[in-house]
Amino acid sequence: MNDAQSKLTLPNLLTGFRFVAAPVLLWMAWHDYPIAFMGLLAITFASDLLDGLAARLTGQVTQFGATLDSWADVITYLTIALCCWWLWPDIMGRELLYVGLIIASCLLPALAGMLKFGRFTSYHTWGVKIAAAAMGLTLYVLFLGGPPWPFQVAAVMCIVAAIEEIVITWLLHEPESNLRSVWDVVKRSAPDNRQR
């Protein structure tokens, strides 16, 4: 099997779906199809949940897959921000601070990784997973007429998760993928554990 074929795995195809979905989401938002947008966005979120699960279940967890997933996350979140601005400008204007927190939570950890390691990081911490799930769910609450506070809480969760990723970058000596939390990095680098 050549290198290109080895990358055509189910987990990577699920991740790749998000790259394909991004321009379609943009088109739907630009042409004012909010229901279709929300439907495709739900499928996009599902592919994000399933790619990591598929990688673990099939034993296909790779550095390439982790990096691809991180890039897909950034593309997806920036696409969501732009699309939501087009579809719901009044709501986005009211929630601008929290939208800014979510965008910052995507860009700042990536910037920290580029500055320290010269490459994109792909930690996939539990904090990021929980914050992303909360953000995804609360977008629907917000845009379907619910209260804004769940979305605001999710935005704060996103920035807290991003701070954890930046701290992990600061603690690591070389880039790694698929780390559960900053606590695991600290625990692993403790003097007692380094001597074993």
ABEGO torsion letter per residue (X at the ends): XBAAAAABBAAAAAAAAAAAAAAAAAAAAAAGBAAAAAAAAAAAAAAAAAAAAAAAAAGABBAAAAAAAAAAAAAAAAAAAAAAAAABAAAAAAAAAAAAAAAAAAAAAAAAAAAAAGBBBBAGBAAAAAAAAAAAAAAAAAAAGBBAAAAAAAAAAAAAAAAAAAAAAAABABBBBGBABAAAAAAAABAAAAAX
